[in-house]
Amino acid sequence: MRVVRALLVAVGVVAVLFVMLDSGAVNAEPAPAAVSVSLGTLAVLFAAGAWAMQVGGRRERVPLLAGLAAGAGVYAVVRLLLP
């Protein structure tokens, strides 16, 4: 169940990032490629938070933080690899 929650959060994050950064619904032009660096940094911070919650005994928060990390990280890599 925790994996499913993390995946649902990741899919939601990817959807929101796409709409806000690259779909054209908010801005006429996509966000610059340098935004991927910021997204990657956020992914690392969220992953560190998930690890800290796991180690610290707050396991109920791990799926949220892991999903945020996965969503931001995947979107950052996809933005860099796809034109």
Legacy VTK file of the C-alpha trace (Angstrom):
# vtk DataFile Version 3.0
C-alpha trace
ASCII
DATASET POLYDATA
POINTS 83 float
0.000 0.000 0.000
2.864 2.383 0.748
4.340 1.792 -2.704
0.988 2.506 -4.344
0.655 5.759 -2.395
4.162 6.814 -3.398
3.440 6.029 -7.057
0.176 7.969 -6.979
1.949 10.973 -5.485
4.686 10.706 -8.133
2.154 10.594 -10.968
0.361 13.606 -9.495
3.622 15.542 -9.225
4.549 14.754 -12.827
1.094 15.857 -14.010
1.239 19.157 -12.116
4.782 19.879 -13.281
3.841 19.185 -16.882
0.827 21.481 -16.757
2.712 24.269 -15.018
6.009 24.091 -16.907
5.610 22.587 -20.365
2.000 22.245 -21.506
1.497 25.817 -22.626
-1.581 26.192 -20.426
0.168 28.632 -18.077
2.878 30.154 -20.273
3.091 30.279 -24.030
6.633 28.925 -23.992
8.054 26.042 -21.964
10.276 26.645 -18.967
14.018 26.783 -19.646
16.065 23.601 -19.356
17.837 24.971 -16.274
14.636 24.321 -14.319
15.571 20.634 -14.447
18.540 21.315 -12.184
16.231 22.810 -9.565
13.837 19.890 -9.888
16.715 17.457 -9.453
17.831 19.292 -6.322
14.295 19.140 -4.943
14.191 15.417 -5.680
17.390 14.883 -3.690
16.026 16.905 -0.770
12.727 15.019 -0.753
14.580 11.697 -0.917
16.729 12.750 2.038
13.550 13.666 3.893
12.041 10.257 3.148
15.165 8.562 4.436
15.182 10.727 7.577
11.522 9.904 8.270
12.232 6.193 7.807
15.186 6.282 10.182
13.433 8.595 12.627
10.415 6.360 13.006
7.852 8.528 11.173
7.149 5.893 8.541
3.696 7.270 7.692
5.398 10.240 5.974
7.752 8.181 3.825
5.367 7.506 0.886
4.586 11.202 0.463
8.222 12.262 0.448
9.301 9.316 -1.696
6.560 10.124 -4.208
7.575 13.780 -4.318
11.198 12.752 -4.857
10.327 10.266 -7.589
7.991 12.641 -9.403
10.386 15.589 -9.378
13.379 13.412 -10.266
11.699 11.594 -13.127
10.337 14.819 -14.567
13.751 16.497 -14.337
15.432 13.637 -16.208
12.682 13.429 -18.831
12.886 17.178 -19.460
16.613 16.873 -20.071
16.461 13.788 -22.309
13.417 14.569 -24.450
13.350 17.585 -26.754
LINES 1 84
83 0 1 2 3 4 5 6 7 8 9 10 11 12 13 14 15 16 17 18 19 20 21 22 23 24 25 26 27 28 29 30 31 32 33 34 35 36 37 38 39 40 41 42 43 44 45 46 47 48 49 50 51 52 53 54 55 56 57 58 59 60 61 62 63 64 65 66 67 68 69 70 71 72 73 74 75 76 77 78 79 80 81 82
